[in-house]
Each structure stands twice: as structure tokens, then as C-alpha cells.
Amino acid sequence: MKHTLRFRAYLCDDVASEAWGHIDILRQIRNHAVRDYYRSDYNDRPSDYDQHSKLKQWTDKWPTFAEPSQHAAQQAISQIHDDLETLQERRNEGYDVGRLQWQGAGEFRSVSYNQSSRFNVDYNTGDDRFVRLRLEKIGWFKIRVDRDVPPADDIDEIILKKETTGEWYVSLVTTVNDTPEKPGLTEIEPENCVGIDLGITSYIHTSENLSVGILDLSNEYDRYAREQRKLTRKEHGSANWEKQRQSVARAKRAIKRKVRDYQHKLTTWLVTEYDVVAVEDLDVKPMLETSQNAKNKQDAAWSRFLELLEYKADLHGTHVEKVKPAGTTKECAVCGIETAKPIWVREHSCPACGHTDDRDLNAAKNILSRGLKQLGAGRSESTPVQTALPMFTPQRDRVDAKRVVEAGSPGA
């Protein structure tokens, strides 16, 4: 599987200017390729190979297109066709998607290389905190390392990106071959299975009654609003406006980093603590289109949480089962009878069997039950994972989100 290592990069002024100039030219190549694609006959649209062949004609016509690495230009064109495939997949799933859009100055911010002959790694910098990288047509620059940097031959792709804050970062994509195998169904113990309900009053609620609180981002949003107000008072395009725009970007980045750090620690804890994690397969987009608490749902970033959970499950050898969320709140975890209840009712009370439980805890138990059923489909009734849901769930305390951020895991 692919594994990405991200490092802060430090480019001297002339290298940074060269890199940003090449990125802007790649943006123009990308826009021209998009225009060429959509202007072609619908039944004879060019492939990425076709447009790679046209690149020589384009560079002859517009010599500026020849300034950046032609390999990087081909990568920019290939990315277009990857995006087109993604749009088609979404269209096949029934989503209403449009076309690739023209990107203005500053919207295209990265350059990538996926051939080891196009870059190099130098460890002899005289400082263990830094390693030097060379990219074709751009030059040498330093990256600050907090983990081992693989040799050039082991790197599948290098992506250099300038963030909206003005800082440069490098992503090294490698292949991990020695990931642990996921445990067999007969090896899974009941206590190593958990269901996760993505909640409203809490970020997650587990089938073991562990509730993890929602991040408090009020201070970060107050700072972001202040910086945004200052930006509106600057003359658009001036030096002061650009300086303030970067301040706004840093304030926004602080929010994203806090949420990402929170999600990384929480997902790492889940995949290392359990062999099976069952979670709701939420379609977040329609939820954000409603006016009811949409901002908090966006802050929760559930889509990225699920992506991180699946990604880390592969790294740690954990089963992640995504189940349909419909009915998990209404259905009784003991007898299966559905009982409708408004969102403000936070307790489940079954009129059929008399079972009472916290609303989110009941949903988490149903999610685990569905996940185990999916995972053990076709197995005998005696398969441990099919009967892993305990009738009695021990009570646990609520974990504040601040503990997750500071300590690294809810169990710390």
C-alpha cells in the first residue's frame, strides 16, 4: 500500500522563485489541456497519452511551456485524467457532477515527479535535522526531517507544494510491503470488537459506552474572524493585503491542523486497540446542504475521519466495516424493534422489551452488530465474531476532546 511522508521544505529565494514560476506555467499547461479535452468531439476525447504527445506541439507554439520539467508537465496532464475518472465514478453513483474548472493564478500550487531519475536525495548536510532534495529544473533545497527519509530509488513520487500561508512542504510517496495481516474471523475475541456512532453531542460514542467530546474551536474561529475582518480593510492586491491574506490562511490552517491532529490520534487509538471497528458509512454532503447545524458537521470532518480510519486499519491489520446508518438509532439493540424518536430525545426506550439505553450507545451497539454480520457473512452460527456483541456493556466515563489532543489517545 502507498504511504505518504510529509516534511517542511526550506527553499532559498532563487529556488523558491524558480519553483513558483514553474508551477504557474504548469497551471497554464493544465488549463490548456482541459480546454483541449472539452473542445474535442465528445466521442473522440483525447487520452492522457494523446495529450502527452501533443505537449511537444504546444511547447513549439508556446516556448514558455518548455521551461518547467516536461516530466512534471506530463504529470499535470495525467492528473487531469485522474480527476476525470473520479468525476465519472461519482456520476455513475448518481451524483450530479460538473466539468473540470479553469484554475486561476495561485489556485494550482504543486509540482510532482514520479521517476527517481528526476530527483535526488542528499543526506550529507552536516546537520541531522535536515536532508537535501533536488528536483529536475528546480534545484536543491532542504527539508526538516523528524523521521527517516528513504533513498531516491525507494520513493515512488515527490510532490512539492506551496501552501496558501507561503510555506513550502514536500510529500514523499512510498510503498509499504510489510503491513500486518488482518486477524482471521475465528481469532477475533468479543472484547476486541467495537461499534462507533458518529454523534452530535459527542464526536464518537462507542459500543463500550466511551464518549469522546467534540473539539472546542471557538478561540480559533474568533481569531480567524478577526483576521478576516482585517483583510477586508486592506486594498485588494496590495503588499499589506497579501501579508494579511497569509495571516488569514495561517488562522484557517490552525483550525485544520487541530482537527487533523485530533482525528489522527483518535483513529490510531481505535485501530491499535481493536481488531474490528464497525462504523457508519455516512454520506456527509447532503447533511452539509441542510441548515441544521451544518457548520458543526463540517468541523467534525467525518469523511476524512473515515478515510483515516480505513487507511490506518490497513497499516495496523484491523478490520473496518462500514455499515448503512439507516435505522441504527431507531432499532432496539436487544429485540430489534424500531421506535421513532426526535433528535432531542437522547434516551432509547423500547416499548416492546422495556430496554433503555443512551441513544448513541444503542446506535453504536447496532452498528457493531451490523458490522459483525457483514464481516462474518456466510459463516456458521458458532463463529465468534457473529456472537461477539455482549448483552451487557460496561459503563465508561466520557472523555473530553482536549484529552485526546493533549494526551494522544482517549485511553491515556
The 8 nearest C-alpha neighbors of each residue, nearest first, counted from 0:
[[1, 175, 174, 2, 176, 313, 178, 173],
 [0, 2, 174, 173, 175, 172, 3, 155],
 [1, 3, 173, 172, 174, 175, 0, 4],
 [4, 2, 172, 171, 173, 170, 5, 1],
 [3, 5, 171, 170, 172, 6, 2, 173],
 [4, 6, 170, 169, 171, 3, 168, 7],
 [7, 5, 169, 168, 142, 143, 8, 170],
 [6, 8, 168, 142, 143, 167, 169, 9],
 [9, 7, 142, 168, 167, 141, 169, 6],
 [8, 10, 141, 142, 140, 11, 167, 7],
 [9, 11, 140, 15, 14, 8, 12, 141],
 [10, 12, 14, 13, 15, 9, 140, 16],
 [13, 11, 15, 14, 16, 10, 17, 9],
 [12, 14, 16, 15, 11, 17, 10, 18],
 [15, 13, 17, 16, 11, 12, 10, 18],
 [16, 14, 18, 12, 10, 17, 13, 11],
 [15, 17, 13, 19, 14, 18, 12, 20],
 [16, 18, 14, 20, 15, 19, 137, 13],
 [17, 19, 15, 21, 20, 16, 137, 14],
 [20, 18, 22, 16, 21, 17, 15, 23],
 [21, 19, 17, 23, 18, 22, 16, 24],
 [22, 20, 24, 67, 18, 23, 19, 25],
 [21, 23, 25, 19, 24, 20, 110, 18],
 [22, 24, 26, 20, 25, 21, 19, 27],
 [25, 23, 27, 21, 26, 22, 28, 64],
 [26, 24, 28, 22, 27, 23, 72, 29],
 [27, 25, 23, 29, 24, 28, 107, 30],
 [26, 28, 24, 30, 29, 25, 31, 23],
 [29, 27, 25, 31, 26, 30, 32, 24],
 [28, 30, 26, 32, 27, 31, 76, 25],
 [31, 29, 27, 33, 32, 28, 101, 26],
 [30, 32, 34, 28, 33, 29, 35, 27],
 [33, 31, 35, 29, 34, 30, 36, 28],
 [34, 32, 36, 30, 35, 31, 29, 37],
 [33, 35, 31, 37, 36, 32, 38, 30],
 [36, 34, 32, 38, 33, 37, 31, 39],
 [35, 37, 33, 34, 39, 38, 44, 32],
 [38, 36, 34, 39, 35, 33, 44, 41],
 [39, 37, 35, 36, 34, 40, 41, 44],
 [40, 38, 37, 36, 44, 41, 35, 43],
 [39, 41, 43, 42, 44, 38, 37, 36],
 [40, 42, 43, 44, 39, 37, 38, 36],
 [43, 41, 40, 44, 39, 45, 37, 36],
 [44, 42, 40, 41, 45, 39, 46, 36],
 [43, 45, 39, 41, 40, 42, 36, 46],
 [46, 44, 49, 36, 43, 50, 47, 39],
 [47, 45, 49, 48, 50, 44, 80, 36],
 [46, 48, 50, 49, 77, 51, 80, 76],
 [49, 47, 51, 46, 50, 52, 45, 77],
 [50, 48, 46, 52, 47, 51, 45, 53],
 [49, 51, 53, 47, 52, 48, 54, 46],
 [50, 52, 48, 54, 53, 49, 73, 47],
 [51, 53, 50, 49, 54, 48, 55, 56],
 [54, 52, 50, 56, 51, 55, 57, 49],
 [53, 55, 57, 51, 56, 52, 58, 50],
 [56, 54, 58, 57, 53, 59, 52, 51],
 [57, 55, 59, 53, 54, 58, 60, 52],
 [56, 58, 54, 60, 59, 55, 61, 53],
 [57, 59, 61, 64, 62, 55, 65, 60],
 [60, 58, 56, 57, 61, 62, 55, 65],
 [59, 61, 57, 58, 62, 56, 55, 64],
 [60, 62, 58, 63, 59, 64, 57, 65],
 [63, 61, 58, 64, 65, 59, 60, 66],
 [62, 64, 65, 61, 66, 58, 24, 67],
 [65, 63, 58, 62, 66, 61, 24, 28],
 [66, 64, 58, 63, 62, 67, 69, 68],
 [65, 67, 63, 64, 68, 21, 62, 24],
 [68, 66, 21, 65, 69, 136, 64, 71],
 [67, 69, 71, 70, 136, 135, 72, 66],
 [70, 68, 72, 71, 67, 73, 65, 66],
 [69, 71, 73, 68, 72, 74, 112, 117],
 [72, 70, 74, 68, 69, 73, 112, 111],
 [73, 71, 69, 75, 74, 70, 25, 68],
 [74, 72, 76, 70, 71, 75, 51, 77],
 [73, 75, 71, 77, 72, 76, 78, 70],
 [74, 76, 72, 78, 73, 77, 29, 71],
 [75, 77, 73, 79, 78, 74, 29, 72],
 [78, 76, 74, 80, 79, 75, 47, 73],
 [77, 79, 81, 75, 76, 80, 74, 82],
 [80, 78, 82, 76, 77, 81, 83, 75],
 [79, 81, 83, 82, 77, 78, 84, 47],
 [82, 80, 78, 84, 83, 79, 85, 77],
 [81, 83, 85, 79, 80, 84, 78, 86],
 [84, 82, 80, 86, 85, 81, 79, 87],
 [85, 83, 87, 81, 82, 86, 80, 88],
 [84, 86, 82, 88, 83, 87, 89, 81],
 [87, 85, 83, 89, 84, 88, 90, 82],
 [88, 86, 90, 84, 89, 85, 91, 83],
 [87, 89, 91, 85, 90, 86, 84, 92],
 [88, 90, 92, 86, 87, 91, 94, 85],
 [89, 91, 87, 94, 93, 92, 88, 86],
 [92, 90, 88, 93, 89, 87, 94, 86],
 [93, 91, 89, 90, 94, 88, 87, 95],
 [94, 92, 90, 91, 95, 89, 88, 96],
 [93, 95, 90, 89, 92, 96, 91, 88],
 [94, 96, 90, 93, 97, 89, 92, 86],
 [97, 95, 94, 90, 86, 98, 89, 87],
 [96, 98, 95, 99, 86, 100, 90, 94],
 [97, 99, 100, 96, 86, 83, 37, 33],
 [100, 98, 101, 97, 33, 83, 82, 79],
 [99, 101, 98, 102, 33, 30, 97, 34],
 [100, 102, 30, 103, 99, 33, 34, 29],
 [103, 101, 106, 100, 107, 30, 104, 26],
 [102, 104, 106, 105, 101, 107, 26, 27],
 [103, 105, 106, 102, 23, 107, 26, 27],
 [104, 106, 107, 103, 108, 23, 102, 163],
 [105, 107, 103, 104, 102, 108, 26, 23],
 [108, 106, 105, 26, 109, 102, 23, 104],
 [107, 109, 161, 160, 106, 105, 22, 162],
 [110, 108, 160, 159, 22, 107, 161, 158],
 [109, 111, 159, 158, 22, 71, 160, 112],
 [110, 112, 158, 157, 71, 159, 74, 113],
 [113, 111, 157, 156, 71, 114, 158, 117],
 [114, 112, 156, 155, 157, 115, 111, 117],
 [113, 115, 116, 117, 112, 156, 155, 118],
 [114, 116, 117, 118, 152, 151, 113, 154],
 [117, 115, 114, 118, 119, 151, 152, 135],
 [118, 116, 135, 115, 114, 134, 112, 119],
 [119, 117, 134, 133, 115, 116, 135, 120],
 [118, 120, 133, 132, 151, 121, 134, 115],
 [119, 121, 132, 151, 131, 150, 122, 133],
 [122, 120, 131, 123, 130, 132, 119, 124],
 [121, 123, 130, 124, 131, 120, 129, 125],
 [124, 122, 121, 125, 130, 126, 131, 127],
 [123, 125, 126, 122, 130, 129, 131, 121],
 [124, 126, 123, 127, 122, 129, 128, 130],
 [125, 127, 124, 128, 129, 123, 130, 122],
 [128, 126, 129, 125, 124, 130, 144, 122],
 [129, 127, 126, 144, 143, 130, 145, 142],
 [128, 130, 143, 142, 127, 144, 126, 141],
 [131, 129, 122, 142, 141, 121, 124, 143],
 [130, 132, 141, 121, 140, 120, 142, 122],
 [133, 131, 120, 139, 140, 119, 141, 121],
 [134, 132, 139, 119, 138, 118, 140, 120],
 [135, 133, 118, 137, 138, 117, 136, 132],
 [134, 136, 117, 137, 118, 68, 138, 133],
 [135, 137, 68, 138, 67, 134, 66, 17],
 [138, 136, 134, 135, 18, 17, 14, 139],
 [139, 137, 133, 134, 136, 14, 135, 140],
 [138, 140, 133, 132, 131, 134, 141, 137],
 [139, 141, 10, 131, 132, 9, 133, 138],
 [142, 140, 131, 9, 130, 8, 129, 132],
 [141, 143, 8, 130, 129, 7, 9, 131],
 [144, 142, 129, 7, 128, 6, 8, 130],
 [145, 143, 146, 128, 129, 142, 6, 130],
 [144, 146, 143, 147, 128, 6, 129, 148],
 [147, 145, 144, 148, 4, 6, 143, 128],
 [146, 148, 149, 145, 144, 150, 4, 130],
 [147, 149, 146, 150, 144, 130, 4, 171],
 [150, 148, 153, 147, 151, 154, 152, 173],
 [151, 149, 153, 152, 120, 148, 154, 119],
 [150, 152, 154, 153, 119, 115, 120, 149],
 [151, 153, 150, 154, 115, 155, 149, 116],
 [154, 152, 151, 150, 149, 155, 173, 174],
 [155, 153, 173, 151, 152, 156, 172, 171],
 [156, 154, 173, 172, 113, 153, 114, 157],
 [155, 157, 113, 172, 112, 154, 171, 158],
 [158, 156, 171, 112, 111, 170, 172, 113],
 [159, 157, 111, 170, 169, 110, 160, 112],
 [158, 160, 169, 110, 109, 168, 111, 157],
 [161, 159, 109, 168, 167, 108, 162, 169],
 [160, 162, 167, 108, 166, 165, 168, 109],
 [161, 163, 164, 166, 165, 167, 160, 108],
 [162, 164, 165, 248, 161, 245, 166, 249],
 [165, 163, 245, 162, 248, 166, 249, 246],
 [164, 166, 163, 162, 161, 167, 245, 248],
 [167, 165, 162, 164, 161, 168, 163, 8],
 [166, 168, 161, 8, 160, 162, 7, 9],
 [169, 167, 7, 8, 160, 6, 159, 161],
 [168, 170, 159, 6, 158, 5, 8, 7],
 [171, 169, 5, 158, 4, 157, 3, 172],
 [172, 170, 157, 4, 3, 156, 5, 173],
 [171, 173, 3, 156, 155, 2, 154, 170],
 [174, 172, 154, 2, 155, 1, 3, 171],
 [173, 175, 1, 0, 2, 176, 172, 155],
 [174, 176, 0, 177, 1, 2, 173, 178],
 [177, 175, 178, 174, 0, 1, 179, 173],
 [176, 178, 175, 179, 314, 180, 0, 174],
 [177, 179, 314, 176, 180, 175, 315, 316],
 [180, 178, 316, 315, 177, 181, 314, 313],
 [181, 179, 316, 182, 178, 315, 317, 313],
 [180, 182, 316, 317, 179, 183, 318, 274],
 [183, 181, 186, 180, 184, 187, 316, 274],
 [182, 184, 186, 185, 181, 187, 180, 318],
 [183, 185, 186, 187, 384, 182, 375, 383],
 [184, 186, 183, 187, 383, 382, 384, 188],
 [187, 185, 183, 184, 182, 188, 383, 384],
 [188, 186, 184, 185, 384, 189, 182, 191],
 [187, 189, 191, 190, 186, 383, 384, 387],
 [190, 188, 387, 191, 192, 388, 187, 384],
 [189, 191, 188, 192, 387, 193, 273, 187],
 [190, 192, 273, 189, 274, 188, 275, 187],
 [193, 191, 275, 190, 189, 273, 274, 276],
 [194, 192, 276, 206, 367, 277, 275, 205],
 [193, 195, 367, 277, 363, 206, 366, 205],
 [196, 194, 205, 278, 363, 204, 277, 203],
 [195, 197, 363, 204, 203, 198, 205, 362],
 [198, 196, 203, 202, 195, 204, 199, 279],
 [197, 199, 201, 202, 203, 196, 200, 204],
 [198, 200, 201, 202, 197, 296, 203, 213],
 [199, 201, 198, 202, 213, 212, 203, 359],
 [202, 200, 212, 198, 213, 199, 203, 211],
 [201, 203, 213, 198, 212, 211, 197, 199],
 [204, 202, 197, 198, 211, 201, 196, 210],
 [205, 203, 210, 196, 209, 195, 359, 360],
 [204, 206, 195, 207, 209, 208, 194, 363],
 [205, 207, 363, 364, 194, 208, 360, 193],
 [208, 206, 205, 209, 392, 393, 394, 193],
 [209, 207, 205, 206, 395, 394, 360, 210],
 [208, 210, 205, 395, 207, 204, 397, 396],
 [209, 211, 204, 397, 398, 203, 208, 201],
 [212, 210, 398, 203, 202, 201, 399, 400],
 [211, 213, 201, 400, 399, 202, 398, 210],
 [212, 214, 202, 201, 400, 215, 211, 200],
 [215, 213, 400, 216, 212, 401, 258, 202],
 [214, 216, 217, 213, 400, 218, 401, 219],
 [217, 215, 219, 218, 214, 220, 254, 257],
 [216, 218, 220, 219, 215, 221, 222, 214],
 [219, 217, 221, 220, 216, 222, 215, 223],
 [218, 220, 222, 216, 221, 217, 254, 223],
 [219, 221, 223, 217, 222, 218, 224, 216],
 [222, 220, 218, 224, 223, 219, 217, 225],
 [221, 223, 225, 219, 220, 224, 226, 218],
 [222, 224, 220, 250, 226, 221, 225, 227],
 [225, 223, 227, 221, 222, 226, 220, 228],
 [226, 224, 222, 228, 227, 223, 221, 229],
 [225, 227, 229, 223, 247, 228, 224, 222],
 [228, 226, 224, 230, 229, 225, 247, 223],
 [227, 229, 225, 231, 230, 226, 224, 232],
 [230, 228, 226, 232, 227, 231, 225, 233],
 [231, 229, 227, 232, 228, 233, 243, 226],
 [230, 232, 228, 229, 233, 227, 234, 235],
 [231, 233, 230, 229, 234, 228, 240, 235],
 [234, 232, 240, 230, 231, 235, 239, 229],
 [233, 235, 237, 240, 236, 232, 239, 231],
 [236, 234, 237, 240, 233, 241, 231, 230],
 [235, 237, 240, 234, 241, 238, 239, 233],
 [236, 238, 240, 239, 235, 234, 241, 233],
 [239, 237, 241, 240, 242, 236, 243, 234],
 [240, 238, 242, 237, 241, 243, 233, 234],
 [239, 241, 237, 243, 233, 238, 242, 235],
 [242, 240, 244, 238, 243, 239, 237, 245],
 [243, 241, 239, 245, 240, 244, 238, 246],
 [242, 244, 246, 240, 245, 241, 230, 239],
 [245, 243, 241, 247, 246, 242, 240, 248],
 [244, 246, 164, 248, 243, 247, 242, 249],
 [247, 245, 243, 249, 244, 248, 250, 242],
 [246, 248, 244, 250, 245, 226, 249, 227],
 [247, 249, 245, 251, 164, 246, 250, 252],
 [250, 248, 252, 246, 251, 247, 164, 245],
 [251, 249, 223, 247, 253, 252, 248, 246],
 [252, 250, 248, 254, 253, 249, 223, 247],
 [251, 253, 249, 255, 254, 250, 256, 248],
 [254, 252, 256, 250, 251, 255, 257, 249],
 [255, 253, 257, 251, 252, 256, 219, 258],
 [254, 256, 252, 258, 257, 253, 259, 251],
 [257, 255, 259, 253, 258, 254, 260, 252],
 [256, 258, 260, 254, 259, 255, 261, 253],
 [257, 259, 261, 255, 256, 260, 262, 254],
 [260, 258, 256, 262, 261, 257, 255, 263],
 [261, 259, 263, 257, 262, 258, 256, 264],
 [262, 260, 258, 259, 404, 264, 263, 257],
 [263, 261, 259, 265, 260, 264, 266, 304],
 [262, 264, 260, 266, 265, 261, 267, 259],
 [265, 263, 267, 407, 261, 262, 266, 408],
 [264, 266, 262, 268, 267, 263, 408, 261],
 [267, 265, 269, 308, 268, 263, 264, 262],
 [268, 266, 264, 270, 265, 269, 263, 271],
 [267, 269, 265, 271, 266, 270, 408, 272],
 [268, 270, 266, 272, 267, 271, 273, 265],
 [271, 269, 267, 273, 272, 312, 268, 317],
 [272, 270, 268, 269, 273, 267, 315, 274],
 [271, 273, 269, 270, 268, 274, 191, 267],
 [274, 272, 191, 275, 270, 192, 271, 269],
 [273, 275, 317, 191, 318, 192, 187, 276],
 [276, 274, 192, 318, 273, 319, 317, 193],
 [275, 277, 319, 193, 194, 192, 318, 320],
 [278, 276, 194, 320, 370, 367, 319, 321],
 [277, 279, 195, 321, 194, 322, 320, 366],
 [280, 278, 322, 324, 321, 281, 323, 196],
 [281, 279, 321, 322, 323, 324, 278, 282],
 [280, 282, 279, 283, 324, 323, 302, 301],
 [281, 283, 284, 280, 285, 286, 302, 301],
 [282, 284, 286, 281, 285, 287, 302, 301],
 [283, 285, 287, 286, 282, 288, 281, 302],
 [286, 284, 288, 287, 283, 282, 289, 281],
 [285, 287, 283, 284, 288, 289, 293, 282],
 [288, 286, 293, 284, 285, 289, 283, 296],
 [289, 287, 285, 286, 284, 290, 293, 291],
 [288, 290, 287, 291, 286, 293, 285, 292],
 [291, 289, 293, 292, 288, 287, 294, 286],
 [290, 292, 293, 289, 287, 286, 294, 288],
 [291, 293, 294, 295, 290, 296, 289, 287],
 [294, 292, 287, 296, 291, 295, 290, 297],
 [293, 295, 297, 296, 292, 298, 287, 291],
 [296, 294, 298, 297, 293, 292, 299, 199],
 [295, 297, 293, 299, 294, 298, 292, 287],
 [296, 298, 294, 300, 299, 295, 293, 287],
 [299, 297, 295, 300, 296, 294, 258, 301],
 [298, 300, 296, 297, 301, 295, 202, 258],
 [301, 299, 297, 298, 302, 303, 304, 296],
 [300, 302, 304, 303, 299, 305, 283, 296],
 [303, 301, 305, 304, 300, 306, 283, 281],
 [302, 304, 306, 305, 301, 300, 307, 262],
 [303, 305, 301, 307, 302, 306, 262, 308],
 [306, 304, 308, 302, 303, 307, 301, 309],
 [307, 305, 303, 309, 308, 304, 310, 302],
 [308, 306, 310, 304, 305, 309, 311, 303],
 [307, 309, 305, 266, 311, 306, 310, 312],
 [310, 308, 312, 306, 307, 311, 305, 319],
 [311, 309, 307, 312, 308, 313, 306, 314],
 [312, 310, 314, 313, 308, 309, 307, 315],
 [311, 313, 317, 309, 315, 314, 310, 316],
 [312, 314, 316, 311, 310, 315, 317, 309],
 [313, 315, 311, 312, 178, 316, 310, 179],
 [316, 314, 312, 313, 317, 179, 311, 270],
 [315, 317, 181, 179, 180, 313, 312, 314],
 [318, 316, 312, 274, 181, 315, 270, 275],
 [317, 319, 275, 274, 276, 320, 312, 181],
 [320, 318, 276, 277, 275, 309, 317, 321],
 [319, 321, 277, 370, 278, 276, 322, 318],
 [322, 320, 280, 278, 279, 277, 319, 370],
 [323, 321, 279, 280, 370, 324, 278, 320],
 [322, 324, 280, 325, 279, 321, 281, 327],
 [323, 325, 279, 327, 322, 326, 280, 281],
 [326, 324, 323, 327, 328, 329, 322, 279],
 [325, 327, 329, 328, 330, 324, 337, 323],
 [328, 326, 362, 330, 365, 324, 329, 325],
 [327, 329, 362, 326, 330, 358, 361, 359],
 [330, 328, 337, 338, 326, 339, 327, 331],
 [331, 329, 337, 335, 336, 327, 328, 326],
 [330, 332, 335, 336, 333, 334, 337, 349],
 [331, 333, 365, 361, 335, 364, 334, 330],
 [334, 332, 331, 335, 354, 390, 352, 336],
 [333, 335, 331, 336, 332, 352, 351, 330],
 [336, 334, 331, 330, 332, 333, 337, 365],
 [335, 337, 331, 330, 334, 338, 351, 349],
 [338, 336, 330, 329, 331, 335, 339, 326],
 [337, 339, 329, 330, 340, 336, 349, 331],
 [338, 340, 329, 337, 341, 328, 330, 326],
 [339, 341, 344, 338, 342, 329, 343, 347],
 [342, 340, 343, 344, 339, 345, 329, 338],
 [341, 343, 344, 340, 345, 199, 358, 339],
 [342, 344, 341, 345, 340, 346, 358, 200],
 [345, 343, 342, 341, 346, 340, 358, 347],
 [344, 346, 358, 343, 357, 347, 342, 359],
 [347, 345, 358, 357, 344, 356, 348, 355],
 [348, 346, 358, 356, 355, 357, 349, 345],
 [347, 349, 355, 354, 346, 350, 353, 356],
 [348, 350, 353, 354, 351, 352, 355, 331],
 [351, 349, 353, 352, 348, 338, 354, 336],
 [352, 350, 349, 353, 336, 334, 354, 348],
 [353, 351, 354, 349, 350, 334, 333, 336],
 [352, 354, 349, 350, 351, 355, 348, 333],
 [353, 355, 349, 352, 348, 356, 333, 331],
 [356, 354, 348, 347, 349, 353, 346, 357],
 [357, 355, 347, 346, 361, 358, 348, 360],
 [356, 358, 346, 360, 359, 347, 361, 345],
 [357, 359, 346, 347, 345, 361, 360, 356],
 [360, 358, 362, 361, 357, 363, 204, 196],
 [361, 359, 363, 357, 362, 358, 206, 208],
 [362, 360, 364, 358, 359, 363, 332, 356],
 [361, 363, 328, 327, 359, 365, 360, 364],
 [364, 362, 206, 196, 194, 366, 360, 195],
 [365, 363, 206, 367, 361, 366, 362, 194],
 [366, 364, 368, 362, 367, 363, 332, 327],
 [367, 365, 363, 369, 364, 194, 368, 370],
 [366, 368, 194, 370, 364, 277, 365, 369],
 [367, 369, 365, 371, 366, 370, 364, 372],
 [370, 368, 372, 366, 367, 371, 365, 373],
 [371, 369, 367, 277, 373, 320, 372, 368],
 [372, 370, 374, 368, 373, 369, 385, 375],
 [371, 373, 369, 375, 370, 374, 376, 385],
 [374, 372, 370, 376, 371, 375, 369, 320],
 [373, 375, 371, 372, 376, 370, 320, 384],
 [374, 376, 372, 378, 373, 371, 385, 377],
 [377, 375, 373, 378, 374, 372, 371, 385],
 [376, 378, 375, 379, 374, 373, 380, 372],
 [379, 377, 375, 376, 382, 380, 381, 385],
 [378, 380, 381, 382, 377, 375, 385, 376],
 [379, 381, 382, 378, 385, 386, 383, 377],
 [380, 382, 379, 383, 385, 386, 378, 384],
 [381, 383, 380, 379, 385, 384, 378, 185],
 [384, 382, 385, 386, 387, 381, 185, 188],
 [383, 385, 387, 386, 382, 371, 187, 184],
 [384, 386, 383, 382, 387, 371, 372, 375],
 [387, 385, 384, 383, 388, 382, 381, 389],
 [386, 388, 189, 384, 385, 383, 389, 188],
 [387, 389, 386, 368, 189, 390, 367, 364],
 [390, 388, 391, 387, 392, 189, 386, 190],
 [389, 391, 388, 392, 333, 332, 387, 364],
 [392, 390, 389, 393, 388, 394, 207, 333],
 [391, 393, 207, 394, 389, 390, 208, 206],
 [394, 392, 207, 395, 391, 208, 206, 209],
 [393, 395, 208, 392, 207, 396, 209, 391],
 [396, 394, 209, 208, 393, 397, 207, 210],
 [395, 397, 209, 398, 394, 210, 208, 211],
 [396, 398, 210, 209, 211, 399, 395, 212],
 [399, 397, 211, 210, 212, 409, 396, 400],
 [398, 400, 212, 401, 402, 211, 397, 403],
 [399, 401, 212, 403, 214, 402, 213, 211],
 [402, 400, 404, 399, 403, 405, 214, 215],
 [403, 401, 405, 400, 406, 404, 399, 409],
 [402, 404, 408, 407, 400, 409, 401, 406],
 [403, 405, 401, 261, 402, 407, 406, 400],
 [406, 404, 402, 403, 407, 401, 408, 400],
 [407, 405, 402, 403, 408, 404, 411, 409],
 [406, 408, 403, 264, 404, 405, 411, 409],
 [407, 409, 403, 410, 411, 264, 268, 406],
 [410, 408, 403, 411, 398, 402, 407, 265],
 [409, 411, 408, 268, 407, 403, 398, 406],
 [410, 408, 409, 406, 407, 402, 403, 405]]
